[in-house]
Amino acid sequence: MRLTPPGVPVHTAEVPRRNRVDPLGDLHAVEARGLFTGNRGCLVDESRDVVRHHRSNLWITCVTSFRGWRHELDKPGRWTPLFFLDDAVALAAGHRPCAFCRLADHRAYRDGVTAMLQRDSPVRADELNRRLAAERLRRGRGLDRARDRRLWEARIEDLPDGTVFAADDGPRLIVADRTLAFAFEGWHRTAGRPSGGDVKVITPPTSVAALRGGFRPVLHPSAN
């Protein structure tokens, strides 16, 4: 796993907005921002209030600083910046690396999926978007959509590092022989990785395929 220090925020705000993402993809207003930003379309109304969970099937994860550009946190009619603790949370929520500001990571993610699908040519970005959209959510409405998440079952010993699964105490990250519980400030409450049995997996199958195929997610330092 690659580890990196916390990134530079895209913008600052006196009061946290509801734009921090948990592993199930829901939005929260908390202080901690994490390593990455990203988007899933415009989520605010003309009053700049967050009123929707997503507005497109293009769910990407971006770096927090790129070419010195700045983007408003809540501009109507423009994409709304979201914030993720790290790649593991973003992947679990249903996002993939941006092909613009994270081109190398996008290619590694794409190539991982391509390898696991045993394709002769790279999987196109639009196919990745369609696959992730089908794997994320059941039909539903509203800002809180954790209840609509599509979870799937797998044996825990078969899951690659960087996968997040549902445990009794909430989402947990797999790293080598350990699992760690999620908090917006970082991964904590370390426990041993169970030796066997099925678990409910939060990270979509396409992203698990990318991890199996060699994509190396950037994890928050607390996962080390």
N, C-alpha and C positions, 0 to 999 in steps of 0.2 A: 504494500500500500504506500502511496505517496502522502506525506504529511506536509502541511504548509501552515504558516502563521496566519492569524486572522487578516482578512483583506480590508481594503479601504472602502468605506461606504460610498455609494453613488451620490448621496445627498444627506443632509442632516435635517432633523426635525425635532422640535422641543418635546412633543408628545408622540409616543409610539403610535403608528397607524396600524390598522389591521392588515398587515402585509407580511407577517412572518409565517412560514409554512411548516406544518408538522408532517411526519412520515405518511399520514393518511391523506394528505393534500389539503387539509382545512387551514383557514387563515386565522391568525391570532394577533392581538396587540400586546407585545411584550418588548422589553428593552433590548434583549440580545438579538443581534442580526446574523451572525455567522459569516461564513467564508464566501458565499455566492449570492448573486441576484439572479433574476430571470423573469419570465413573464408567461402569461397565457391569455393575452389580449387586454383590452380596456375593461377594468373592473369597477370604475367609478361613474357616478352620474354627474350632471352639470353642477351639483353642489359639492363635488369632490368627495362624496361619501362612497365607501366601498359597498356596492349593492349586488354584486354577482360573484360567483365562485370561479367562473371562467367564461371566456367568450370565443375561444377558438380551439382547434385541435393541435395547434402549434404550441406545445409546452416545452420551453427550453430553459437551460441553466447557463448563466453568463458570469463572466468575471465582474467584480465590483468596480474596477478601474480599467479604462480602455481608451487610449489616445487622448486622455484628458477631457473626454466628453462628459457632459452632465445631462441628467434627465430628471424632470420633475417627478415627485412621488405620486402625484394625484391629478395629473392634467387630463381634463375631459377630452375624449376622442383620441387619446394616445395610449400606447401600452402602459400598463401599471406595473412598476417594479415590485417584485416579491423577493423575499430573502430566505435563505436556507442555511442551516447549520453547516452542511457539507454535501458532498456528492451523494453519500449514502441516503441522506434524507431526501434530496432532490429526486434521485432515482426511485425511491420508495413512493414518493408522492406522484410519480408518473411523468417526470420531466426527463429530458435527454440533453447532452451538451450542445450548445449553440455551434452552428457551422461557420459562424463569422468570427466572433471574438474568442472562440475556443476550437479553432479548426483542427488542431492536432488531436484534441480529446474527442471531437466529433468523429474523426476518421477512425480512431482506435475503438470507439463505441460501435460504429458502423461495421468495422472489420470483424469485431467480435461476434456480432449478430450474424454477419455473412458466413463466417466460419461454422457457426453452430447450425445454420440452415443448410450448409453444404452447397452454397451457391457458387457458380463460376464467376459472377460479376458482383460488385458491391451492391448492397441493398440501398435503394434510393431513399432520400430523406422523407419524401412524401409517404412511402410505404412504412417507414418507421413511425411516422406520425399516426397513420391509420391503425397500425398494430397496437400502439400504446393507448390510443383512444378507445379501442375495443376492450382493452384489458383493465382500464382504470375504474370505470363507473358503470353502475346500472342506471336505469332511468330514474330521475328524481329532480327535485327543484330545491332552491334555497341556497344560502351561503354555507350552511353546515352540511357536508356531504359524506362524512365518515361512514354514516350508516349505509351509504350506497356503494361503498368500495367493493370491488371484486377481489376477494382473497382466493388463494388456491393452495392446495396441499402438496407438500413434498417431504421427503425424509430429510431431517436436519443434517445428517452426515453427507448428503448429496449437494448441499447448498454452498456456493462459493463465498469467500470473504467479501464483505460489502453488502450482503443481502440483509434486509430487515424483515423480521417476522413478528407475528402477534403473540405476545406472552400474557400471562396473568397480570403482570405489572405494567403492561403497555408494550409499545414497540421496542424490539431489541435488535441490536446489530451483531452480526457474526464477524469476528476477527480471530482467525486461527482457532485456538482451543478455548476461546472465551466468547461470552455474549455480554453486551452492555446495554443498559436501559437508556432511552432517549430523554433528554431535557433540552430546552432551548439554549441553555448555557453550555451544554456539552454532554458527552456520553458518561454515564456513571453507573454505580451499583453493579460492578463486574461480577459475573458468575461463570462457572465452568460451562463449556458447551456440552449439552446432553449427548450421550453416546449413541442414541438411536431414537426412533419414533417419528411420527408425522407432526408437522407444524403447519399453521396457517401462515402463508407467505404474503407479505404486503408488497414487496418489490415486484412489479409486473414481470411476467415470464420473459418478455423481450429484453428487459434490462438484466435479468438473471442470465440470459443467454450471452449478453455482452460481457458480463463479468466472467462467465465460464470461458468465453472465447478470448480473454486476455485484456479487456479494458480494466485499467487500474484507477479506481476512484480516489479522489483527494478526500481524505478524512480529517476531521477536526483533531487537533493535537490531543484532546482528551481521550481519543480512542487508542492512543499509544500506551 
